[in-house]
Amino acid sequence: MSSGAPVYCDVTELVSNPVRAGIQRVAREVIRNWEGARPLRLCHFDPVREYLVELPSAVSYYLTEPDEATRSASTATIRAHLSELIDNNDGDEVGPRSTVFIPEVFFDERRCRHHLWRLTEDAEKVYALFYDFIPWLYPDLISVQRSHPLMWYARLAQQVKKPAFISESTERDWATRILRDKRRRGTVLPLGADGLRVSRQSFNKKKHNFVAVGSIDGRKNQMAILRAFKQLWDDGVSAELTLVGRVFEAEEAIRAELEESKKYQHFRHVEHATDAELGEILADARATIYASTTEGYGLPPVESLYAGIPCIVSRQVPSVEKLSRGVRFLENATPDQIAKQVRALLSDTQAEKAWKEAAKLKLPTWKDFGLAIAQWISEDVPKGPTATRSNKSRSRRN
């Protein structure tokens, strides 16, 4: 049983946009799997009060989805429930020296300034999880036109004294390129690999489908994957390719490429897939492909491996950098290299070997991740009471 002063988790983005993917998914798993020495309470940045405000306990119900009704509810339905709870919320303000955990990325200047103020009150009480620094280090990859709105969050990343990272790669970027201080270190906590609702798969010679999962945003190299398979198809190779992912509006070139690829009978693009639909697609996979070379982590490869499905993956993907089994690495994510690895795994002998390797892997789960977050914060938090500001308090905080 958790006891003592609470840890407040700032889920401002999640309660306004309760999707089940990306960073929101990570925040959900923290809430769902928290078993710290101290209780976890949810809060959000109230734009009217310009302060962190505790959320009703019912918010956790809609975010953790403990029953079939919430698990099957649409994002719009969950958002409506949360909006009603927040609109009627008269919660207490989170005290200036309360322990606060930030699991989100955000560019709201007022919210950033609020957390920067908290750091001046007690820097030892503010914990933050960082995913990547791609918007600052590789803005061209995600079509960033103006960097100024991003700088408040970058400043927060520079000031936080209690940082955690989802990969050693992100930690290195933070130390060497955000802080420019190689001596600084944080805590590295790998994400869970068991997020897909897919049962453990087994090798079947009849499977010839290669599946690539991920948003088509210009940096995951789906164009190279498509061109690799066009080479194969033009050579008479009957391998199948299924791309699963939403196409970003700015990616007109790849959208045209996708349209042109429809003439190949072995190609399919699924822009939106439910968990059940994705499970069906992966159940027919011989292997998955993840050709991105710029990631903070890269969940699709390890989720594939957790389900027992081998993966063709860029060596630069942090989630697999320490793995040697079940993966077939791309030194460079070129069409030629992708095609070469696909040809190799079309061999039943090589494919079966990769499947056996994947079956032996021990990968972290979301429960492991949630417990690690709780342990990291709870064990580091000094014991003792923490004051909670009344919602009537109006002193200047920013």
Number of C-alpha atoms within 10 A of each C-alpha: 7 13 10 12 20 21 26 24 25 24 23 22 18 22 26 15 16 23 19 15 11 9 16 20 16 20 24 23 21 23 19 19 18 21 20 22 20 21 17 22 17 23 27 23 23 15 12 6 13 15 24 27 27 24 26 19 12 11 18 18 14 22 25 18 16 12 10 8 10 16 15 11 13 13 14 12 14 22 20 15 14 24 16 10 17 19 8 9 13 14 16 18 23 23 18 23 19 22 24 27 23 18 24 19 16 15 14 13 13 15 22 21 18 17 25 21 15 22 20 12 15 14 18 19 22 24 21 22 23 20 20 21 19 16 15 15 12 12 14 13 14 14 13 12 8 8 10 8 12 16 14 19 20 19 15 16 21 15 16 19 19 20 21 23 24 22 24 21 20 22 25 19 18 25 17 14 14 17 17 13 12 12 8 13 17 16 16 19 19 21 25 20 24 20 20 16 13 20 13 13 19 15 20 14 12 10 15 19 22 25 26 26 23 21 17 22 19 20 16 22 19 27 19 19 23 22 18 19 26 20 14 20 17 10 9 9 14 15 18 20 24 21 24 20 18 16 18 14 9 13 13 12 10 19 16 10 14 19 10 10 18 12 9 14 11 18 20 16 17 14 14 13 14 8 13 11 12 18 17 14 19 24 18 17 26 29 30 26 30 27 30 22 20 18 20 22 24 22 23 21 28 28 21 28 29 27 23 25 29 31 31 23 27 26 22 21 23 22 23 21 16 9 13 12 19 26 25 21 23 21 14 16 22 18 21 17 17 28 19 14 17 24 14 14 22 21 12 15 11 12 22 19 16 22 24 17 18 23 19 13 16 10 16 16 17 19 19 19 22 25 18 20 22 23 17 17 22 21 12 12 17 12 12 8 10 16 13 16 18 13 15 10 10 10 6 7 13 14
